């Protein structure tokens, strides 16, 4: 007699989990961001507003992003992409966020991350967004394995110009938020 295959979460359990997380964030908002659905009929596409963390280069900014969940969620991580232009070594030029918590589970083929730093099904939208706020709050971004090589070079070689670029994007994001 063979052992039955372990069941994997199906679409119904995914939507229940996503709805529960959205309800929790709505009832108990976390300082620094807000979350909602792009379309009420699609639980797999969320609109996020990240408020620039106090006492950082990003303070005063309002950064719009999308969180897109795969059908395999929570076994696989969502993707997060800033819609608002960003300048950061760990955010690709197209806005895709590069943090360990959003990388597929398992070992890192390049050896930069431990498996324990990568996606695990116990992570929540809240833990993802706290990780992104932490990324923006760091005085020393990770420039060893950058997503945006130009931003990483600038952090290393011309930090003053890097700060000016970020502050310009922050001002622009704040102006656009109130238009």
C-alpha positions as CSV (number, residue, x, y, z in Angstrom):
1,X,0.0,0.0,0.0
2,X,1.5,3.3,-1.0
3,X,1.4,6.5,0.9
4,X,-1.0,9.1,-0.5
5,X,0.6,12.2,-2.0
6,X,0.4,15.2,0.3
7,X,-2.2,17.6,-0.9
8,X,-1.2,21.0,-2.1
9,X,-3.4,24.0,-1.6
10,X,-5.8,24.5,-4.4
11,X,-7.4,27.7,-5.7
12,X,-10.2,27.7,-3.1
13,X,-7.7,27.6,-0.2
14,X,-5.5,30.2,-1.9
15,X,-8.4,32.7,-2.2
16,X,-9.5,32.0,1.4
17,X,-5.9,32.7,2.6
18,X,-5.6,35.9,0.5
19,X,-9.0,37.1,1.6
20,X,-8.1,36.5,5.3
21,X,-4.9,38.4,4.9
22,X,-6.6,41.3,3.2
23,X,-9.3,41.4,5.8
24,X,-6.7,41.4,8.6
25,X,-4.8,44.3,7.0
26,X,-8.0,46.2,6.6
27,X,-9.1,45.7,10.2
28,X,-5.6,46.2,11.7
29,X,-3.6,48.4,9.4
30,X,0.2,48.4,9.8
31,X,2.0,51.7,9.9
32,X,3.8,52.5,6.6
33,X,1.6,50.9,4.0
34,X,-1.9,50.2,2.8
35,X,-3.2,47.4,0.7
36,X,-6.3,46.7,-1.4
37,X,-7.4,44.9,-4.5
38,X,-6.7,46.3,-8.0
39,X,-10.1,44.7,-9.0
40,X,-12.6,43.4,-6.5
41,X,-13.0,40.2,-8.6
42,X,-9.3,39.3,-8.5
43,X,-7.7,38.4,-5.2
44,X,-4.4,37.6,-7.0
45,X,-3.6,41.3,-7.8
46,X,-3.1,43.8,-5.0
47,X,-2.5,47.5,-5.1
48,X,0.0,48.6,-2.4
49,X,0.8,52.1,-1.2
50,X,4.1,52.3,0.7
51,X,4.7,55.4,2.7
52,X,8.3,56.5,2.8
53,X,9.7,55.5,6.3
54,X,10.5,58.4,8.7
55,X,14.1,59.4,9.0
56,X,15.1,57.8,5.7
57,X,15.9,59.1,2.2
58,X,12.3,57.9,1.3
59,X,10.5,59.9,4.0
60,X,7.6,61.9,2.6
61,X,7.2,59.7,-0.4
62,X,4.1,57.8,-1.5
63,X,5.1,54.8,-3.6
64,X,2.5,52.7,-5.5
65,X,3.2,49.1,-6.1
66,X,1.5,45.9,-7.3
67,X,1.7,42.5,-5.5
68,X,0.8,39.7,-7.9
69,X,0.2,36.2,-6.4
70,X,0.8,33.0,-8.4
71,X,-1.8,30.3,-8.4
72,X,0.6,28.2,-6.3
73,X,0.5,30.7,-3.4
74,X,1.4,30.2,-0.6
75,X,3.9,27.6,-1.8
76,X,5.5,30.1,-4.1
77,X,6.0,33.8,-3.4
78,X,4.2,36.8,-5.0
79,X,6.0,39.3,-7.1
80,X,6.2,42.9,-6.1
81,X,6.7,45.7,-8.5
82,X,6.7,49.4,-7.8
83,X,4.6,51.4,-10.3
84,X,6.1,54.6,-8.9
85,X,9.6,55.1,-10.3
86,X,12.3,54.0,-7.7
87,X,16.0,54.4,-7.5
88,X,17.5,51.7,-5.2
89,X,20.1,49.0,-5.7
90,X,17.7,46.3,-4.7
91,X,14.8,47.4,-7.0
92,X,15.2,46.6,-10.7
93,X,14.8,49.5,-13.2
94,X,11.3,48.1,-14.1
95,X,10.3,48.4,-10.4
96,X,10.5,44.7,-9.5
97,X,11.6,44.3,-5.8
98,X,14.5,42.0,-5.1
99,X,14.5,40.9,-1.5
100,X,15.2,37.4,-0.2
101,X,11.7,36.9,1.2
102,X,10.3,37.1,-2.4
103,X,12.7,34.6,-3.9
104,X,11.5,31.0,-4.5
105,X,12.0,28.6,-1.7
106,X,15.1,26.4,-1.6
107,X,18.8,27.0,-2.0
108,X,20.2,30.0,-3.8
109,X,22.1,28.8,-6.9
110,X,24.4,31.8,-6.5
111,X,25.1,31.3,-2.8
112,X,24.1,34.8,-1.7
113,X,21.1,33.7,0.5
114,X,20.4,30.9,2.9
115,X,17.3,28.9,2.3
116,X,15.9,30.2,5.5
117,X,16.0,33.8,4.2
118,X,13.9,32.9,1.1
119,X,10.2,32.5,0.7
120,X,8.4,30.2,3.1
121,X,4.6,29.5,3.1
122,X,4.3,31.0,6.6
123,X,5.1,34.5,5.2
124,X,2.2,36.9,4.9
125,X,1.6,40.1,2.9
126,X,2.4,41.9,6.1
127,X,5.8,40.2,6.5
128,X,6.6,41.0,2.8
129,X,5.7,44.7,3.2
130,X,7.6,45.0,6.5
131,X,10.6,43.6,4.6
132,X,10.2,46.1,1.9
133,X,9.9,49.0,4.4
134,X,13.0,47.7,6.1
135,X,14.8,47.6,2.7
136,X,13.9,51.3,2.1
137,X,14.9,52.1,5.7
138,X,18.4,50.7,5.5
139,X,21.2,53.2,5.5
140,X,23.4,50.8,3.6
141,X,21.6,49.0,0.8
142,X,22.9,45.6,-0.3
143,X,25.2,46.4,-3.2
144,X,26.9,43.0,-3.3
145,X,24.3,41.4,-5.5
146,X,22.3,44.4,-6.8
147,X,19.2,44.3,-8.9
148,X,19.9,47.8,-10.2
149,X,23.6,47.9,-11.0
150,X,23.7,51.6,-11.8
151,X,22.1,52.5,-8.5
152,X,24.6,50.3,-6.7
153,X,27.6,51.9,-8.5
154,X,26.2,55.3,-7.6
155,X,25.8,54.3,-3.9
156,X,29.5,53.3,-3.9
157,X,31.0,56.0,-6.0
158,X,28.8,59.1,-5.7
159,X,26.5,58.7,-2.7
160,X,25.5,62.4,-2.8
161,X,24.2,62.1,-6.3
162,X,22.4,58.9,-5.3
163,X,20.7,60.8,-2.4
164,X,19.7,63.6,-4.7
165,X,18.1,61.2,-7.2
166,X,16.1,59.5,-4.4
167,X,14.9,62.8,-2.9
168,X,13.8,64.0,-6.4
169,X,11.7,60.8,-6.8
170,X,10.3,61.2,-3.3
171,X,9.2,64.8,-4.1
172,X,7.6,63.7,-7.4
173,X,5.8,60.8,-5.7
174,X,4.4,63.1,-3.1
175,X,3.2,65.6,-5.8
176,X,1.6,62.9,-7.8
177,X,-0.1,61.4,-4.7
178,X,-2.0,64.7,-4.2
179,X,-2.9,65.4,-7.8
